[in-house]
């Protein structure tokens, strides 16, 4: 009897121990938060009914702890695409189990997808080993499509230190046909630019810079066709798989007026820029005094530029200005006012817009220049008391659009050295002050509109260049030299 009781006691204990072990096994928890949860980035290949539909690079998938069970995860795939953008695939829960070298998971769920897909059974199975992940996603599409979709994802786990910035930081097209460089609108995701209306081919090769660590498709330096209102889509993917899409296209065409300096009549002291019914300058007046203010400059490629030189009159103060800036401008030069003591009225700035074929609202002013300041800056505004000033000389390049108005004498008002920088008739100006620079340097500046542009109004237009920006005040340094070339005015 005692022996039977001993056996019974041992049996109860063994059962209790077995049950205790079973309870412990049921409470095993996989380290989902530390080893599985997080973002994964990789390549997603899609197959429909056995036909390969392509691969999406840098696709992002997210795994998180499911709130529906201890050893369960939620898997999310944003913007899943095959034939159409299906939308988001989110399966919760997927059950996790341990395998050799990692973990496996699987789950299935009916999801409401975009039409005409409708409600579809979606299955998920995959493995995570270390930082590597492999997933297979199955979508069974019912009528009317009746398709079996299989997506395979192969990727790696993100460390969390990867950048999420996916931006195009620079988009440049180095082509003469592009008269307004691309402008990036980050909020709208657009990149727009304007081209010369006379250009036939709109095939360009953009040079693109993007966020550090990101990738872009199509790549920088790959030619694209923007003709016939075509738009090119660029996809930027950050290190962590974040995606930003941009659309690049031609926003419009522009009329381009070009002013080269190829035609000259050479002189002993000063060359004459042609055509004379367009260009004028101060050289004619200073030439009488023996000064050199304008020369033809030969560039390395054999073309010509205009070289403007500030002249310092060598004699003692007299009725002749000690300082005369070299200048060229669109307009007329008239010596008569100087003989009457009004030197600033010699410069008649501007010609009718129709005469210079402006043809529309000016938007930008472009060109190249280089500059060297003279060593002895003088204030000669008072002819009898010329003073040296310890400053560096600077040059000036500007374009001015102003309204045509009739004066009290019944003649059209023409701006002169007295009022070209102050007149209320001015509608738009584009102005650049230049300093010492040894190499040809491009400029591209917008017109600033001082009042509204009226397409029905009559205008005069001038380009004005001076080797000393305060030459109208008879201030500057003898020998200051401004060289200009390749002027363009971009019009609407």
DRENTI-236559 format. One record per residue: x, y, z of N, C-alpha, C in turn. Coordinates in steps of 0.02 Angstrom, whole numbers, plus 50000, padded with zeros to 5 digits. Layout:
N
XYZXYZXYZ;...
This chain:
492
500414994050000500005000050000500435006350000;500925006250043501385011950047501755012949982;501945007149951502305007549887501875010649833;501235009049831500775011949781500695019349790;500665021449853500615028649865501245032349842;501815029149851502445032249829502455033249753;502225028149715502195028749642501715034349621;501145034649657500655039849640500935046849652;501315047649707501615054049724502115056049670;502525051249648503035052649597502715054449530;502155051249514501805052749451501525059749452;501235061749508500955068649514501505073849506;502075072549536502635077249532502895077949461;502945072049427503205072249358502725076049312;502075074949322501585078649282501635086149295;501725087849359501795094949378502405098049345;502955094249347503575096849316503485097749240;503155092849207503025093249135502595099349118;502085100349158501635106049146502005112549156;502455112749206502845118749218503285120249158;503595115049131504035116049072503625118549013;503025115849003502605117948947502415125248954;502245127349015502065134449025502655138949009;503265136949029503855140949014503955141548939;503855135948902503945136248830503445140948798;502835140948821502325145348793502495152748803;502895154248854503045161248870503685163748836;503995159648793504585161948756504385167748710;504745173348716504595179148675505195180748630;505035181648564505575183348518505725190848522;506355192648514506565199848520506365203848459;505715204548448505465208048388505695215248387;505615218748444505775225948445506515227248432;506945222848456507665224148450507975221148387;507705215548361508025212148305507635212348240;506975213248244506575213148183506285219848164;506025223448214505675229648199506155234848170;505895238648122506285243948090506145244448016;506535248647982506445249547911506935245247872;506715242847814507125238847770507095241947700;507645242047666507665244747598507975239647552;507695238947492507965234047444507605234447378;507665229147338507365228847272506725224547274;506205227147242505565223647240505415221747168;505415215147154505265212647087504555210047085;504185211747032503485209947026503385205346966;503015199946978502855195046925502095194246923;501805194746864501085193946855500955188146809;500635182946835500475176946796501085174246759;501655174246794502265171546765502655176346722;502405182446713502745187446671503085192646716;503735193646705504105198446745503895205546726;503695209546776503445216246763503955221746780;504535219746804505045224746819505235224746892;505735228746908506005229146976506035236346999;505805237547059505845244147090506435244147138;506915248447125507495248847169507355253347229;507705252047283507645256147344506935256547371;506565251047364505905250747395505985250147471;505525253047507505565252847580504995248747609;505155244347657504665240347693504785241347768;504235241747806504295242947878504005237047916;504355234847968504115229648014504065232548084;503505231048117503405233448185503075227948226;503095228648292502775223948337502015224548329;501685219048317500955219048312500655219548382;500105223148388499765223448452499255217748460;499285212948412498795207448413499085201048442;499725201148459500025195048487500755196148503;501005191948550501695192848574502205191648519;502145185948486502635184248434502355185548365;502095191448356501795193248292502035200248271;502085201148206502315207648180501795210348132;501845216948119501455220248066501945222348012;501765220847949502205222447893501855227447847;502225232647827501935237947787502375239447726;502055239347667502385241147604501995246947574;502305252747569501975258747543502035259147467;501495261447436501495262747364501705256747322;501395251047335501525245047296501245246047225;501665244747175501465246047106501595240047061;501095238247023501185233846965500615235546917;500775237246857500295239746808499975246146832;499705246246892499425252346922499715252946992;499635258847022499845259847090499315256847136;499465251047164498985247347206498835251147270;499335254547296499265257947360499695254647412;499455254547474499855251847529499645244647545;500145240447553500035233547575500215233247650;499735231947692499855231547764499535225147791;499945220347811499695214047838499865213747912;499355212947953499425212748025498885208148054;499075202348083499755200648103500085195648057;500745195148064501135189648035501475186048094;501425179548095501695175648151502445174348142;502825175248195503555174448192503755167848226;504245164548198504545158748230505295158748218;505645155748265506385155448259506585150148209;507105151648169507405146848123508155147248131;508495142748099509225142648103509505149248074;509835153148116510155159348093509705165348092;509075164748116508645170548114507925168948130;507475172148091506765171348105506385170848038;505825167348042505365166947985504695169748007;504315172247959503655174947976503185173747917;502545173447933502045172647880501375175147906;500965177347857500295179747875499895180747812;499245181447821498815182747764498215186947787;497955190647738497415195347755497055197447692;496415198647696496045201447640496085209047644;496315212147589496405219347588495985222547533;495715228347549495345232247499495855236547461;495985234847397496455238447356496085242847306;496475246647267496165251247219495785247447166;495295250747136494925247747081495365247647018;495315242346975494805237146978495015230947019;495525231747062495765225947099495255223647151;494985228447189494485226847239494775223347299;494365219047331494575215447390494965209147369;495595208747392496035203247371496355199747430;496415193147428496805189547478497555191047467;497895193047520498615194647516498975190147566;499495186747543499895182447587500615185047590;500905184247649501595186547661501985180847691;502595179647667503055175047699503765177647689;504185176747739504865179247732505315177047787;505955178947780506455177347831506895183447843;507125183947905507615189047924508205185447955;508785186347926509405183447952509925188947957;510075190748020510525196448029510185202848004;510525206247958510235212347930509905211147863;509905204847840509625203247774508915200747780;508505202847731507805200847732507595198447662;507185193247660506885190847598506135189947611;505725192647566505005192347575504685190447509;504155186347513503735185047456503025187347472;502745191247428502065193947437501635191247380;501085188047398500625185447348499965189247350;499725191247292499085194647288498665190947236;498095188447256497665184947209497105189647190;497135192047127496645196947103496065193247070;495465194747092494885191447065494635194647000;494015192946981493715195546920493665203246925;493735206846869493795204146800494505202546779;495015204346820495715203346798495935196146806;495755192946862495945185946874496695184846864;497085188246907497805187946901498115185646967;498685182246960499095180347018499725184647018;499785188647069500355193247074500825190747128;501465190347110501975188347157502525193647159;502655196247218503185201247226503725198447271;504345199247251504915196847290505335202847312;505435203347377505825208847405506465206047435;507035208847415507685206947442508025213247465;508175213647529508455219947554508855219147617;508975224847649509385225147709509045229647760;509195228447823508905232547876509285239047882;508915244447891509225250947901509475251547973;510025255147981510315255848047509965261248088;509615265748054509305271448089509705277748081;510325277148059510745283048050510725285747978;510365282147934510325284247863509915290647856;510115294747809509755300947796509095299547761;508595303547779507945302947747507835308447694;508355312447682508275318047635508335315547563;507825317047524507815315047454507645321147412;508155325247398508045331547362508505332147302;508255335647251508685338047197508915344947218;509555345747231509815352147256510055356647200;510195353847142510425357847085510235354247021;509975358046972509775355246908509975360346855;510505358946818510795363746771510815360746701;510615364746652510675362646582511145367646547;511745365346531512245369646500512155369546425;511675373446402511525373646331511275380646314;511525383546259511345390346240510595391046228;510275385546210509555385846196509145387146258;509435385546317509075386746380509225393746404;508725398046399508835405146416508655406746488;508275402346519508135403046591508265396246623;508765395846666508955389546696508385386546738;508375379946743507835376646780507755379346851;507125380246870506955382446938506605376646973;506865374847031506595369247070506075371747118;505465369247112504935370647161504855364447205;505135364847264505165358947308504465356847329;504035361647344503365360047368502945356647313;502985359447252502595356647197502935350647164;503585349747177503945344247146504035345247071;504135351647050504225353146979504905356446967;505145355646906505765358846884505605361746815;505575368446810505365371546748505915376146722;505955376746655506445381046624506165383746558;506495388646531506265391746468506815391346416;506605391146353507075390246297506975395746245;507485396646204507455401246148506905399046099;506475403746080505915402046036506145399545968;506765400945948507005399045882507335392145881;507395388945939507735382545943507265376945921;507515372345881507115366745857507195360545901;507805358745918507925352745958507895354446032;507495350546068507445351446140507705345346178;508235342346151508565336846185509145339746226;509105338946291509595341846336509875336646384;510455338146412510785333646459510855337246526;510385336346571510425339746636510995337046679;511315341546715511805339746766511475340946834;511405335546872510985335746931511395334146994;511255337847047511545336247113510965334647160;511075329747203510545327447248510815326947320;510365325447366510555324747436511105319447444;511535320647493512085315947505511815309047522;512095303947490511895297047502511285294847464;510945299447429510345297647391510525295247321;510035292447286510125290447216509565293547176;509665294047110509155297047067509085293147002;508465292746979508305289546915507825293946876;507985295546812508595294146774509195297846805;509785295546788510395298246818510585304946789;510995308546826511285314746801511725313246741;511735317846692512155317046634511855312646580;511225310846587510885306746536510425311346496;510495311246429510105315546385509365313946390;508945319346388508225318546391507905322846336;507325320646313506965324146260506375327946291;506395334646286505875338846315505425341846261;505485339346199505085342146144504355340246150;503925344046115503205342546111502885342046180;503095346546225502805346946293502925340646334;503445336846317503605330846356503855332646425;503655328546473503885329446542504305323446562;504845324846598505295319546621505225318946697;505095312946720505005311646791505665309146821;505885312646874506485310646910506285308246980;506545302446999506395299547064507035299447106;507015302847163507585303147209507415298747269;507885294247286507795289747343508335291047394;508125292547455508595293847509508915287347533;509415288047576509765282147604509275277447639;508765280347671508305276147709507705273947668;507725275247602507195273147558506645278147547;506675283947581506185289247569506225291547497;505655292347465505635294047393505315300847382;505615304747337505345311147315505355311147239;504785312947208504715312947136504675320147110;505055321647058505055328247026504855327446952;504525332446926504345332446855504675338546822;505095337246771505455342646737505145343746668;505065350146649504775351646583504925358846563;504835360146499504935366946472504315371046489;504425376546525503865380746547503635385546493;504085387446448503895392046395504485393846351;504345397746299504865400146254504975407546264;505565409846246505745416946254506065419546189;505965425946178506305429446123506985431646149;507515430546111508195432146133508505437246086;508685443046113509045448046074509785447446091;510205446646040510915445846050511295451946025;511765454246065512185459946046512915457846048;513195456445991513905454745988514305460945971;514945460445977515385466145962515895464245908;515625462045852516045459545798516205464845745;515805469945740515885474945687516195481345714;516785483145685517155488945709517445492945651;517535499245664517935503545620518535505745662;519125503545642519715504845684519955512045674;520205514845731520465521645729521155521945759;521475527745756522145528545783522155528545859;521655531645890521605531845962521025527645987;520435528945958519835525445979519525521845920;519335515545931518965511945880518235513945882;517885512645829517175514545824516755508245821;516315507445870515875501545873515295502545825;515185497545784514655497845735514095492945755;513475494145733513255499745690513155506145731;513305511745699513255518145733512545520345746;512065517445709511375519145723511105515345784;511535511145815511355507545875511795509645934;512465509145924512935510345978513245517245974;513325520346031513675526746037514125526346099;514525531646111514955531646169515295538246179;515715538546231516055544746250516715545646213;516905540646174517575540946143517645546846095;517095548646061517145554146013517365560546046;517085562046105517265568146140517965568046167;518135562446200518795561946230519345561446178;519175558846119519665558146066519955564746045;519555569846050519785576646033520345578746080;520325576246142520825578046192521415573246192;521395568346147521945563546142521875557546187;521285556646217521195551046262520945544846227;521125538946255520885532646229520345529946276;519735529146251519195526746292518875520346266;518965518846202518645512946173519105509546123;519215503046134519615499146087519265492446073;519415489746016519205483045999519665478046034;519385473346071519775468446107519695461646074;520255458546055520245451946023520275446546076;519785441946074519755436546123520155430446097;520245425546140520645419746123520365415846064;519705415946056519405412146001519365416245936;519665422245936519675426345876519085431045869;518595430545914518035435245913518235441645949;517795446645946517955453145975517495454846033;517775458946077517405461846133517515469346133;517145472946175517225480146181517615481746244;518145485746236518595487446291518525494846307;518275496346367518155503246388518685505346439;518955511346431519515513546473519375520546499;519435521346565519355528046595519975532246580;519855538446556520395542946535520505548346588;521145549046609521325554546653521685559846612;521375565746607521675571246568522325573346601;522895573446565523545574246597523705581346620;523355586346596523525593246612523225595546678;523385601646697523125604646758522365605646751;522015606446807521285607546804521105613246757;520585612146719520345617046671519605615846660;519335618446606518635617246590518535610146563;519085606746549519045599846526519035595246587;518575590346591518555585846648519205582046656;519445581646717520055577846731519935570346720;519325568046734519145560946728518565560246679;518655555946629518115554246583518085546546579;517515543846596517445536546595517335534146524;517635528346507517495525246443516795522346445;516415523246391515725520746391515505518746321;515035514046320514645512746260513925512146282;513465513846238512765513346255512335513246192;511735510546199511255510946145510945517846148;511035521746096510775528546094511195532946049;511255539346067511615544246027512085548346071;512655550446042513095555046076513105561646038;512975567146074512915573746044513415578446077;513895581046039514415585346067514165592346084;513615594546053513395601446060513285603546133;512935599546174512835601646244513495602946281;514025599146264514665600146298514945607046282;514855609346222515095616046203514705621446240;514115619546265513705624346302513775623246377;514265618946397514405617846467513975612546501;513615608746462513175603446491513395596646465;513925594046494514215587846469513765581746478;513375581646532512955575746545512395574946494;512225580446460511695580046409511955577546343;512615576246339512895573546276512645566346264;512525562746318512325555746312511565555246308;511315553246250510595552346239510455544746241;510215542446297510145535246309509495532546282;509545527146243508945523446223508725524746152;508465519446121508135519746056507455516446064;507005517946016506345514946019506395507346024;505965504346065505975497046074505905493446008;505495496145963505415492945898506055493245858;506425498745865507055499545828507565494245847;507585492545912508065487445935507745480545936;507135479845907506785473445901506675470045968;506505474146018506395471346085505835466246084;505265468046055504745463146041504345460546100;504475462746161504095460246218504395462646283;504115460446337504325462446404505015459546420;505515463746434506175461046453506155457446520;506475451646523506485447746585507175447246616;507675445946573508355445046599508865448446553;509435450046582509985453146546510605449046561;510945446646507511515442146514512125444846477;512705442346495513315444146460513925441646497;514515443746474515135442246509515545448546514;515995448746563516415454646573517055452646609;517545457046608518105456946655518305464146669;518635465246726518745472146748519405472846785;519745478446772520345480246808520305487646826;520335489046891520285496046913520965499546909;520925506046896521525510046894521785511346965;522395513946969522725514547035522625521347068;522385526447033522345533147061521635535847053;521225534647104520525536847101520485544247117;520135547947072520075555147080519345557247081;519195562147123518545565547123518645572047085;518425572147022518505578046979517845581446966;517365580547012516715583647003516765591247005;517265593847042517415600947042518045601847000;517975604546941518545604946894519145608446923;519015613346967519565617446993519865614547057;519575609347083519825606447146519775598847142;520225595747104520225588447097520555585347158;520205580247187520445577247249520565569747239;521125567147263521215559847264520785556847319;520525550947306520105547347355520375540247362;520425537947423520715531347436520175525947431;519925524747371519455519347359519625515947293;519355510047283519435506347221518895508347172;519085509247110518595510747058518185504447042;517585505447018517155499946996516815501846931;516645496746892516285497946829515545496646837;515165498046784514445497046787514185494746719;513725489946721513365487646662512625487746679;512225491046639511515491246654511095491446591;510465489446599509975490046545509365493746574;509075498146534508525502346557507965502446505;507355501246529506765501946487506355507746515;506185512546472505785518246498505255520346448;504725523346475504165525346434504325531446391;504055531346331504115537146287503585542246307;503815548346318503365553746338503575560046302;503085564146285503225570446250503315576146299;503855580046289503985585746332503585591946312;503705597346349503355603646335503515606346266;504095604546239504295606946173503995602746117;503585597646137503275593446086503725587846062;504335587346089504795582046069504795576346120;504975570346096505025564746142505595565846192;505455564346254505965564946306506455559146300;507095560746300507625555746298508045556546361;508135551046398508525551446460509255552546444;509585556246489510295557946480510675556046544;511305558246546511705557146606511415560446667;510975565346657510665568746714510155564346750;509765560546713509175557346743509085549946728;509565546746694509465539746676509415535246738;509685537446794509645533446855509105535746904;508735540846885508245543646932507555544846901;507505544946835506875547046803506285542646822;505705545846831505085542246844504815538846782;505115540146724504905536846663505165529646659;505645528146701505945521346699505415516246721;505375510846681504915505446696505285499446725;505865497946698506255492146721506995493446714;507385490746761508115491446758508435484746776;509015483446745509435477646763510135480446770;510415479946830511025483646845511525479146881;512165479546860512695475846895513295480446902;513565480846963514175484446977514745479346977;515275480646939515805475646930516445477946964;516805473146992517435474347025517995470346990;518605471147015519185467946984519075460446975;519145458246914519115451046898519505450046833;519985445446834520455444646778520165440546721;519725435846737519455431446686518755433646666;518555431846605517875433346583517385429946630;516925433946655516445431546705515735432746681;515315427646681514625428546657514185432046709;513695435646685513175438246730512495436746697;512005435946739511325434246716510855437146769;510575442946756510185446446807509475447746782;509005447946829508315449346812508205456846807;507725458746766507505465646765507075466946826;507215472446859506795474646915506285479546888;505645478046899505115482346872504915487546924;505005493846905504835499446948504105501446942;503805499646887503095500646876502845495346828;502195494646822501905489346782502055490246708;502195484646676502335484646604501675484746566;501605489346519500995490146479501165488346407;500885482846383501045480546316500835485446262;500365489746278500125494546227500525501046227;500955501946277501335508146281501945508046235;502235513946225502825514746184503435515646230;503975512146214504555512146258505195513746220;505695515946257506385516246233506795511546277;507335508846246507745503946280508475505646270;508865504946325509585506346321509985501246361;510575499546334511095496146371511655501146381;511895501746443512395506846458512975503646496;513585504646472514175501846504514675507446518;514975507346578515455512446596516045509346633;516645511446617517245508846650517335511746721;516965517046737516945519846805516215521246821;515935517946871515225518346884514995525446902;515445529446929515275536346946515565541246895;515665538746835515935542946782515475548846766;514815548146777514365553646764514475559446812;514825557946868515005563146916515735565246909;516055562646855516755563946840517205561546897;517045555446920517445552146971517665545346944;518285543446960518545537046937519295537046937;519575531546912520305530846910520535530046838;521005534146817521285533546750521555526546738;521385523546682521615516846666521135511346686;520615512946724520125507746741519835504946676;519815498346670519645495146606519085490046616;518555490946578517995486246577517945483246507;517945476546503517865473046440517205469246443;516785470146391516115466946391516005463346325;515575458146328515425454346268514815450046280;514545447346225514015442346225513385444546261;513175450746250512565453146282511955449746252;511485448046296510835445346276510295448346319;509725449846289509135451946326508585446846312;508345443846365507825438646361507155441946371;506705441046322506045444346326505485439146326;504945441146356504355436746359504075435646289;
